[in-house]
Amino acid sequence: MEDFVAVIIVGIIFAIPFTAIVTNHFQKQSKFKLKMLKEELALEKLKHENFLLETERMKLELQQMEKDNSLITKK
């Protein structure tokens, strides 16, 4: 019986640091995921801004082409 109690006590003593290590690991993992999500969001914002700029550029090019075509047609 005394051996059983000793084993339980030793198990509890080793369980406390193990729990701390696992908890610390999960916290680091969560922080890393948060950092990745922030970077992903910043990338998506850049992609959207790039899309808007390209769309505006293409719109201006189309207007220029229409203007050039109208000048050619008038000649």
C-alpha positions as CSV (number, residue, x, y, z in Angstrom):
1,M,0.0,0.0,0.0
2,E,2.8,2.4,0.9
3,D,4.4,1.7,-2.5
4,F,1.2,2.5,-4.3
5,V,1.0,5.9,-2.4
6,A,4.6,6.6,-3.3
7,V,4.0,5.9,-7.0
8,I,0.9,8.2,-6.9
9,I,2.9,11.0,-5.2
10,V,5.8,10.6,-7.7
11,G,3.2,10.6,-10.6
12,I,1.7,13.8,-9.4
13,I,5.1,15.4,-8.9
14,F,6.0,14.6,-12.6
15,A,2.5,15.5,-13.9
16,I,2.8,19.1,-12.8
17,P,5.9,20.1,-14.9
18,F,4.6,18.0,-17.8
19,T,1.3,19.9,-17.7
20,A,3.2,23.2,-17.7
21,I,5.3,22.1,-20.7
22,V,2.3,21.1,-22.7
23,T,0.4,24.3,-21.8
24,N,3.4,26.4,-22.8
25,H,3.6,24.5,-26.1
26,F,0.0,25.2,-26.9
27,Q,0.4,28.9,-26.0
28,K,3.4,29.2,-28.3
29,Q,1.4,27.4,-31.0
30,S,-1.5,29.8,-30.6
31,K,0.8,32.9,-30.8
32,F,2.4,31.5,-33.9
33,K,-1.0,30.9,-35.6
34,L,-2.1,34.4,-34.6
35,K,1.1,35.9,-36.2
36,M,0.5,33.8,-39.4
37,L,-3.1,35.1,-39.6
38,K,-2.0,38.7,-39.2
39,E,0.5,38.2,-42.0
40,E,-2.0,36.5,-44.2
41,L,-4.5,39.4,-43.6
42,A,-1.8,41.9,-44.6
43,L,-1.0,39.9,-47.7
44,E,-4.7,39.8,-48.7
45,K,-5.0,43.6,-48.2
46,L,-2.0,44.0,-50.5
47,K,-3.5,41.7,-53.1
48,H,-6.8,43.6,-53.0
49,E,-5.0,47.0,-53.3
50,N,-3.0,45.6,-56.3
51,F,-6.2,44.4,-57.9
52,L,-7.8,47.8,-57.5
53,L,-4.7,49.5,-59.0
54,E,-4.6,47.1,-62.0
55,T,-8.3,47.5,-62.6
56,E,-7.9,51.3,-62.6
57,R,-4.9,51.1,-65.0
58,M,-6.8,48.8,-67.4
59,K,-9.8,51.2,-67.3
60,L,-7.5,54.1,-68.2
61,E,-5.9,52.1,-71.0
62,L,-9.3,51.2,-72.4
63,Q,-10.3,54.8,-72.3
64,Q,-7.1,55.8,-74.1
65,M,-7.7,53.1,-76.7
66,E,-11.3,54.3,-77.3
67,K,-10.0,57.8,-77.6
68,D,-7.3,56.7,-80.1
69,N,-9.9,54.7,-82.1
70,S,-12.3,57.7,-82.2
71,L,-9.4,59.9,-83.5
72,I,-8.6,57.3,-86.2
73,T,-12.2,57.0,-87.2
74,K,-12.6,60.8,-87.6
75,K,-9.7,61.0,-90.0
